[in-house]
Structures are given as C-alpha cells and as structure tokens.
C-alpha cells in the first residue's frame, strides 16, 4: 500500500468526538485548512504558525462546510489531531516555545499563539501534499466523505473568493465593496484574526516606515520594528480597520498613546508643550512639529480624520 492510500484511509477514519449534533466536524475542516495553506504557500516550509492565516481560513472553511450548531473552536483540532495516527505514528506535531510537550487542550487562541512555536505534519505527509494531483485527491476525498452536501458550493465560493477570511481581510483594508456585507465579530478567534491582520497590514501599507520620523527599518529575518498603532484604542472603538491605524516606531507609539504627539486635519504633527527634552538633540520630538506625516498613496488607507480628531480631543495634551 502506497503513502497516498495509507493517508487517505487514515483521513476517512479520523477520531471524532460525539456531540448532540452528531460527530464533531472539527478535524476534517482543520485538515482541509492545512491543505489550503500549503496550496497558497502559507505553510512556512512545514512550520504552521498560530496566526491569522491558519485561524482565519479554518473559520472560513467552517462557515462554508458545517451546517450543524457545533461551535467553531479552532483550538480543538489543533490539539487533538495529535491523537490520530498512521502506522502507529502521529502525523501532526506541536512544537512549543519552551520545548515542553503540550499535554492539555488550551481553549484560548491567544494563549495558544504564545505557547506554540509552530506545528508540523509528518515529513512523508508534507512531501505527499506538495503534489497538486495528490493534494486534490485528498481534499476531494475528505469533502465527499464528511461534507458531501457542501462539496460543490465549497468550490464555488473558493473560486470567486467569497468567504469569511477573504471578506475579513477586505474589511480591515477598508475595501468599499465589503462594507455592505454583514460580518459578525463576536468570538475570541474573530478578534484574534482581525487584530493580527491589522498588525500585518499597517506596516505593509506604510512600507515599514514610521509615519512621523520617516525611519524605515527591515530585516532579513522578517522581524517587525515598526508598530501598528491604533488611533482610537481598540478597547474603546473595537475598530481594526487600517483607517484607525498609523505605523509608528515604538517610542513615537508610546508618545502618541500618551498624548504627547498627535496629528492635525492637514496630517501635520502636533507636539505637546508638556514634553521635557533636550531641544537641540537631533532626535528631539519638537523637531518633528509641523512636519507632514507619511501616509499610504491610496486614499482608501489614509488615517480617518474623524479618528484623528478624537485623538486630538480626548488624548492629546496640547499644553
């Protein structure tokens, strides 16, 4: 029996918890999500991160496939898929940041993201899924076995890019076409995905450049040196749209949050009279006063004047 047959057999006999709605559909949805990440080149060379892509695509696939009232808990299959085996060996492995095995199901996705360094598939399965043909065979088999009634509609939605994660990305990016779609944000996983998209897109839109100082900093290790700063704090606005954001270096981020700097209606920098610093220092904040901030080229991504006005009114300590 070849590797494809062995894994197909295992995937059609997944251990599923029994709920009052029938067998729990979490694991097959999760497997389909892993396949999609590989297909899109988002698997980081078999290093699956607990990030917006993994959680967001899981939520999208859940909404496209599951018609029962089961809860769409991403953390369940992420942990429990370890118990499924092929030839007596697990094909899903979780690697924690402290190298201590994860012995219990962690229900908070934010906590999970802090504890887990990455997860990986067995080498044999990962190699198998590099083949477009075999990937499609496995995906079709999972869909036909677990979600036969949603088989065609699943592909229809994927083809036109109509799904939860696609729409959520468009919402964060202030896409006018998605403003009229009803996207419900009420679980921790929804907030996690939106927050991580905000933190991803703001530095991208500002080209890793601090909007106030013009300092651009990147590294070959993909580290983030520029912060995604909310204009109106998320705790108040629950707004992760990029129009509620600025790209700032950490010291300017703190100064902005504490009301020591702000931005006027012409996108010029305001500096509080409450600052005490060496005025002649080359990096003095007062030297920034009156300078125009750097903003994205497209107006769609510009910081909202309404949000900036709120910051000037509620946070900025003018003097």
Secondary structure by P-SEA (a helix, b strand, c coil): ccaaaaaaaaaaccccccccccccaaaaaaaaaaaaaaaacccccccccccaaaaaaaaaaaaacccccccccccccccccccccccccccbbbbcccccccccccccaaaaaaacccccccaaaaaaaccaaaaaaaaaaaaaaccccaaaaaaaaaaacccaaaaaaaaaacccccccbbbbcccaaaaaaaaaaaaaccccccccccccccbbbbccccccccccccccccccccccccccbbbbcaaaaaaaaacccccccccbbbbbccccccccccccccccccccccccccccccccaaaaaaaaccccccc
